[in-house]
């Protein structure tokens, strides 16, 4: 019974103490600050120049330029003699005094200082990043367990699921990768490590060799002399310049190729004998003969030109990636194809085309047409003797009504001079525009008659389109600029004022015009909103990056930063400016780099040879020496 009463009394007192802490709020008392008790409606304590709200059970207070902390019972727990107090995570604070940091709230017996730096690992409230008095970094759990020793010369940077950490060996700094549990994934022996596609570590040693490892640390490519340029599902690409090396993953076979490029998903290059080599994404290798030349890749079909079938005579053939003939070399031209048909021009038929069945090669239409277009839904448009005709899937003449046009594919249609005209310029026209055109009556003109082309306004990465805005183009033969901004309901949002209207970002659309300069013409850039109102006038030579609070602009070869209302944030006087998250600009001037904040304040003047962002601060290079800067651009020497 007595034990039960004692426990209940203890619980009651603890609850009252908790309520006391929750009821204390900072409030000004005439000329100083204190904590007001909401329950008693009196000041629990006063006499501070600053008092902050309680967090993790502590209320931070300041007298003069020194800080301390009160508990929830208004008693002083941390003496008011700290230069700075920072809340790191639940229950743990960093106390800084005379350049040294101690941790408050750590479990008994664990490391608590002194440290030179203390912070929380990004996205991990249970892991602390600490630097000892010598400036060596390590990782410590908030439970007191040490994850990584104090053996690294800089703070960690997230690299995929791993942590990139620098380690100094004499005068050299090498990098390694570790898990957040402290497991070594890649030993600290590499001069540089990059993460590719979230799956691979591209490493370079100090002696100039290249290595490729997966995220478990398994070596995929070892000690390569050539730089690793690409990692594909079935092969690797190495080397720079005109000659490169391709290594297959399944068997290690190596090919040395010139003029490598991609045709769709297929890699194409020339071997030492001048023959073209084709590699599919699955690692299938097809070597063309010296008399064959690649013309086109579409889907899983490859169009080849067969040279000198007979004297001074060449033919085209269609094959798959295994080299199997789909259409043999019987035709002077194979102009287009789909899954069913192919448009071909037979021998000695000058500009006359026919249609054959793709699988069996059977002739379906004779070679009497000047042009044959393969449309969606197995429709065709054929031209003969200057007259156009539509054919249906049965290859019989088809009369389409305007409401029945198939608008879902890569063609779309507009009413122009009372006949239907197909455009093949926009494979992803917004569905709203398709629907608007499709539902229009026969006589209604949705797009003005003088308009030659309609284009959607896509985002910066060519992904999504604005659903209700489009660019309209009129004939270049008409005087004045050719493009304007139009709403889906037919409203003209601008006149024909621009030479081009491009992509949108952050609620603004890039527009371009021409300006005369010393007798010549140059392109100028500006921005309008979705209603066509000018936000940034056409006065800049380039606009490359539009953020929520800034815009990067170029004028006369120099770069600056302006706001969305065209006010200067950073003057236009730098050779290059690059934005880096979470709110900094790297500035280049006279081949030296500096740092500015989002509001334009210069944190570090351009004096470094190179600056790389870290999760906390920056890594700078000056005359071959690596220097770590904090988030304010200050080095340890500056402090």
Secondary structure, DSSP 8 states (H G I E B T S, - for coil): -HHHHHHHHHHHHHHHHHHHHHHEEEEEETTEEEEEETTTTEEEEEEESEE---BTTBEEEEETTEEEEE-TTS-EEEEEEESEEEEEETTEEEEEETTEEEEES--TTS--EEESEEEE-TT-TTEEEEE-TTS-EEEEETTS-EEEEEEESS--EEETTEEEEEEEETTEEEEEEE-TTS-EEEEEEESEEEEETTTEEEEE-TTS-EEEEETT--EEEEEESS-EEEE-SSEEEE--SSEEEEEETTT--EEEEEEEEEETTEEEEE-TTS-EEEE-TT--EEE--TTEEEEEEETTEEEEEEEEEETTEEEEEEEETT--EEEEEEEEEEEEE-SSEEEEEETT-TT-EEEEETTT--EEEEEEESEEEE-GGG-EEEEETTEEEEE-TTSSB----GGG---SSS-EEEEETTEEEEE-S-TT--HHHHHHHHHS-SS--SS-TTEEEEEEEEBTTS--EEEEEEEEEE-TTSSS--EEEEETTS-BSS-S-BSEEEEEETTEEEEEEEEEETTEEEEEEEEEETTS-EEEEEEESEEEEE-SS-EEEEETTEEEEE-TTS-EEEEEEESEEEEETTTEEEEEETTEEEEEETTS-EEEEEEESEEEE-SSSEEEEETTEEEEE-TTS-BTTT-
